[in-house]
Amino acid sequence: MKQKILNVDLTVNLDPRITFMQDIFQKKEIRALTEELSEVAGYLWERRWAERNAGNISVNITSFFSGKELDKFSTYPFLPLPREYAGLNRQLLLVTAAGSKMRNLARDPLEGICLVYISDSSKAYHIIVPEKTGKSLMPTSELPTHLAIHEMLCLTNSDGKVLVHAHVTELIALTHNPRFHSGESLTGILWKMHPETVMFQPKGYGFVPHTIPGTEKIATLTARCFEKNPVVVWEKHGAMATGRTISDAFDELDLAAKSAGIYLSCARTGFEPDGLTDEEIAGIRKHYGL
């Protein structure tokens, strides 16, 4: 998605819709979700994975709304999308806003989130912001990637509803080593360093070579990886994870970071760790039926 699209303000409130807009963020499901988002945003900041305005989160919240409520969104003005997102029609996403900082979201998530509603045609979208912000907000600059992945999740009937992107220091450091510039090599080293990665990530990890963020190219490459892997590492940039909840997605990043950190700790002491053997990994997989 081109940046100029993200700079257009579509957050106008038309009088007949004001009450509905105010009620949206009062739904118990939305309140619970923003509390969880606040907690995870704090974790990302504390782990130094979200410097400045780094990191972004999106959640498909369509199930929180009835068909009649979704019909109301269709009366809003829309902005064309650069392409059709088949499968995302009438889908509603909660997305962190461009420029929002995780340390601020931890304190008050309503200051840095917005809703993105995709039109019936899947070719346009509208933005809704919490009334309390008193300002216009635009979705994260990584919106193309979030849309592409949510599209894939919907089309494949996945139970994944959440995406979390962060600048996971340990994974960034690992991808500065050319040895780990593939999903296979990354999976191999992360599995070898910690049994939990085999148990909880039996499908392994995806990898996207260095690509300019915020572009359709990185969106396409990342969505393709997510077809097989719940965690995707961006070379020298960070990682994204999907999950049923925000906490689930965070846990996937946290586990990968732990395993990468073990390898880096060993390397700092001057030796190459042997890690788990192929036989030991196979034994874990057999024991847990993976």
C-alpha positions, 0 to 999 in steps of 0.5 A: 500500500502506498504511503500517500493512501495512509495519509488521507483522513477518513475519520469524519463522524457524521451525526447519525452515526456518532452514538454508534461510534461511541458505543463501539469501544464500550463493548465488553469484548473490546474493553477486554481486548484493549486491556490485553493489548495494553499488557502485551505492549508493556511486555514489548517495551520492557524487553526493548523490542519496541524502540520509539514507535516500533512494533504493531498489532492487529486483531480481527474483531469481526466476530464481536459484531452482529450482521446488523452492526456491520451493516452500519459500517457500510454507510461510512465513506470509504477509501480505495485499497490498492488491490482487492482483499478477497475474503476480507469483505465486511471484516473489522480489524483493530489495528495500532495506529501509525506512530503509536508507541508501545510504552504509551499503549501500555498506559492507555491503548485507546490513545493509539488504536483504530478500527479498519473496516473493509467494504463489501467489495473488499476494495475499500476501507474506512477508519474509526478512532476512539472518540477520546483521542480528539485527533485523527489516527491512521493505521500502522504503516505495515497495514499492507502486511497485516491485511495480506496475512488476515486475508490468508487467515480468513481464506484458510479458515484459520483460528488465528485472529491476531498479528504481533510484529516486534523488533525482537533483538535476539532474532535480529542479531541471529539474522545478521549471520548469513548462516541463518538466512533461510527458514530451514536454517533458522528452524534448525538452530532454534529447535536445537537450542531449546526443546520448547521450540520443538514442542510449541513450534513443530511447524518451524519458522518462516524467513523473509530476506531483507525487504523494504517494510510497508510495501506490497512485496514484504506483505506478499512474502510474509503472507506466503510464509504464514501459510506454513509457519505461525512465526515469520522472521524478517532479516535484520528487522524483527519478526511477526507471529499469529495467534488466537489471542494477543498473548498467544502471539506474544508467547510465540515471539518470546519463545523464539527469542529465548532460543535465539538468546541461548545460541547468542549467549553460547557464541559470546563465550566463544564456543559453538553449541552442539544443541539437541541432536537430530535423534533427540529432536525426533524423540521429542516429536514422537513423544508429543505426537508432533 
